[in-house]
Amino acid sequence: MTQGINCQFRRTVSGNMVLRSCWKSRHKNRPAPCWIRPGLIALLWLCGFSCCSGAVGETKNVVQKDAEFDVTYNDTVTSENQTIYAFNHTVSRNKTEGVRVSVDVLSQGFESPILFVIRQKQAVLSFQVPLILRGLYQRKYPYKHVGRTLCQPPTRAASESQYFFVDVSTLSNQGTNYQLRVSRVESFTLQTDTKFSFTASPSQPQYFKYVFPDGIDTVIVKVNSEMNFPCSVMSIQDIQCPVYDLDNNVAFIGMYQTMTKKGAITVQRKDFPSNSFYVVIVVKTEDEACGGPLRFYPLRPDELIDAGNRSKVLDVMVSPAINSDIYVIGMLFCLGIFLSFYLLTLLVACLENKRVSKKREVFQIPADMSPAETASLLGKNGDGKIPASPYEYGSFADNGSTLSSEAVTDSATSTDNNYGYMDRSLDSVGRSRQESLSSVEEDDYDTLDDINSDKNIVRTKKFLCVSDLARKDKRILSKKYQIYFWNIATIAVFYALPVVQLVITYQTVVNVTGNQDICYYNFLCAHPLGALSAFNNILSNLGYVMLGLLFLLIVLKRDIVHNRALVRNNLNALECGIPKHFGLFYAMGTALMMEGLLSACYHVCPNYTNFQFDTSFMYMIAGLCMLKLYQKRHPDINASAYTAYACLAVVIFFSVLGVVFGKGNTVFWIVFSVIHILATLLLSTQLYYMGRWRLDSGILRRMVYVIYTDCIRQCSGPMYIDRMVLIVMGNIVNWCLAAYGLIERPNDFASYLLAIAICNLLLYFAFYIIMKLRSGERIQCLALVCILFTAVVWGFALYFFFQGLSTWQKTPAESREHNRDCILLSFFDDHDIWHFLSSIAMFGSFLVLLTMDDDLDTVQRDKIYVF
């Protein structure tokens, strides 16, 4: 039998509310009289005042009922009566039980909703039924079935009995039928490593409590579902009331992220003083935030839209994260891998120095030995001269290599095709070097009329040798190529400082707002450290920095040894081999270090707006490698640093435009494809004619004349067949890439642009290797090992790169579907391994460029062909 207190209020002529009567209903356990419960009377007075309106003399009946858990109450509410359900709930300090209130409205109308107010000791929760939730463009979705979990206030006593009340009221004059059920949630507290399944909907959110066990400071909360849609949100909130568990307020506090099938958030004990937190799961009213379609379009602003069934079955599991020992092991592993390359380089250098020392002992000439015996011991050079020192045999020390074996080639076996090369004695070489120390500039050489005439004659020959394109003063060219290093160092400083500032701001925003959708992490393997959310993704970029520094040290060693050979007037250093210019190598090493730094900055908060941080120096590296390949046999006509970096700046500019405006923009893709093809044609012309052409008003007339004389008047093949093969292949590749971009219009424009650069670099490198072998040159053993090793490492690196653990081309929720667990030391994921392997592969690629022409160090430059 129910019990309660019935009170009636009456509005006087003046508009004041008075308590007309108050009586006890039938009951088993008599409650305290209403006059000794002033708090309740005051609340009833205010409630009656707010609910009553209109006519003079209108009455309001308030009925309080003692209610029980797990009992369904079917009742009717009108504007003339209000029902209060009183529940007695025992709260224990050592045991937390959730309380869930479920309400169903049985009437069909939406005009006058029912208001439910749940009053607890330290919290008040209110909601209307039908519950109206808003979506995009102010669309309204009504829900007649509502389920809410009550916030559990903390208690200091071992056990405490607390009342809470459910007030039901409406302004509808007609009776509205409803069902009310209050039940206990037995599995309200989540257990470690225990999966729990449940069902949620927009009007029936769920949340659970988790308490950190002793000895565990960090956990990963994983939520999974077999259903992509409806879109949902998982949130981590502190233990406090109220709990924000609706679509329109779940982002107010704590950490949150949208999800489709997967969601994961790493939680640290230090962020929650109570050593516990709530895991809140909310289903959104629409799927647009998760990449789903917008199915409903309102015809009228106030039209209510039936959302249909948006229930979703999910499961949640809380697992311990890694401890500090794993952090230490991961850092030591990362350092150990790349320090081993330093040790290996040092070992190779020591072995090479030992070999050179033995060779010096063999070539050491006793003081009492006659000239005839000396000639018999050492042999003679191709020109009949006795070597001035053992360095003239192309030893390791003089060719400047710290990673190459001896490269001795018989340069006197062929005397054909000696284009433009004049034999000079060592004395004349010394004099010319001293004369070059005067204050001359590169432009002084190029502006002389006779030299211009000579360039037109030399550079348009059918067969060119390196000596034809290495006629400029070496000191001036060295200064020219050193500008590459100083310019990229300046660019790096001015580029990196705002990048660091920006990513710090990104991380601060993520930490303050708790919005986990800002950054595209692999949340299943994102290990925080301090303010950083994914320290492992940052640490794995250390290889780029360390190996870039190691490459700079190797280049510096070569540079020093080469300069010493020049001071000694060593003939091999002065007149043989590919001209040694190290400025581009220094720039490449610096670019590799900056790639590591900027990639680390990108992974502080990876998203589509800062992806250019990760790719800008990749464009630099690809461009510098192509320039270095071209410079090897075209030192006099290679692009200046200012021109090269200006072109790379244009590439980065288009990269930014593509990221911002390129997604699905047909006009942008048409413009870019046209520019891409025109740039390919201009570069092809520059390469084919070795720069001996002019882009002016007469270009069309000259083109017509060439077509008429070479194609119509007489059909003649190209004069430079090898160059034509490269240009034709390059045009085919670039035209295909331009057509692909125009047709497919990929969303990831930055990666598409990087693919263009890499394809052209690989094409040119393959052409260089083929032509080198075709010209009778050989690849030394160490260079061949570097090529094979680098190719294998690149293959494995690309495998891990294409695993795709996240992608900012999709929504954050869709990106999380690609998240995977750690695969190495429980600390590194697939993308971290890509960082390891790609840094090693880039380092190996640089070594290939550094050592691939060591076999020519003793070959005269008029015997080295240009291609």
Secondary structure as UniProt FT lines:
FT   STRAND          5..11
FT   TURN            13..14
FT   STRAND          17..24
FT   HELIX           34..36
FT   HELIX           38..51
FT   TURN            56..57
FT   STRAND          59..66
FT   TURN            69..70
FT   STRAND          72..77
FT   TURN            79..80
FT   STRAND          81..92
FT   STRAND          98..105
FT   STRAND          114..119
FT   STRAND          124..129
FT   STRAND          131..134
FT   HELIX           136..138
FT   STRAND          140..143
FT   STRAND          145..149
FT   STRAND          159..170
FT   STRAND          176..185
FT   TURN            186..187
FT   STRAND          196..201
FT   TURN            202..203
FT   STRAND          206..211
FT   TURN            214..215
FT   STRAND          218..224
FT   STRAND          232..238
FT   TURN            247..249
FT   HELIX           250..252
FT   STRAND          255..259
FT   STRAND          262..268
FT   HELIX           269..271
FT   TURN            273..274
FT   STRAND          276..283
FT   HELIX           288..290
FT   TURN            301..302
FT   STRAND          312..320
FT   HELIX           324..363
FT   TURN            367..368
FT   HELIX           371..378
FT   TURN            382..383
FT   HELIX           390..393
FT   HELIX           396..399
FT   TURN            411..412
FT   HELIX           426..436
FT   HELIX           442..446
FT   HELIX           449..459
FT   HELIX           466..469
FT   HELIX           474..513
FT   TURN            516..517
FT   HELIX           523..525
FT   TURN            530..531
FT   HELIX           535..539
FT   TURN            540..541
FT   HELIX           542..567
FT   TURN            568..569
FT   HELIX           571..575
FT   HELIX           583..604
FT   TURN            608..609
FT   HELIX           611..633
FT   TURN            635..637
FT   HELIX           641..661
FT   TURN            663..664
FT   HELIX           666..688
FT   TURN            689..691
FT   TURN            697..698
FT   HELIX           699..707
FT   HELIX           708..713
FT   HELIX           721..744
FT   HELIX           749..774
FT   TURN            775..776
FT   HELIX           781..801
FT   TURN            802..803
FT   TURN            808..809
FT   HELIX           812..815
FT   HELIX           816..818
FT   TURN            825..827
FT   HELIX           830..851
FT   TURN            852..853
FT   HELIX           854..856
FT   TURN            857..858
FT   HELIX           861..863
//
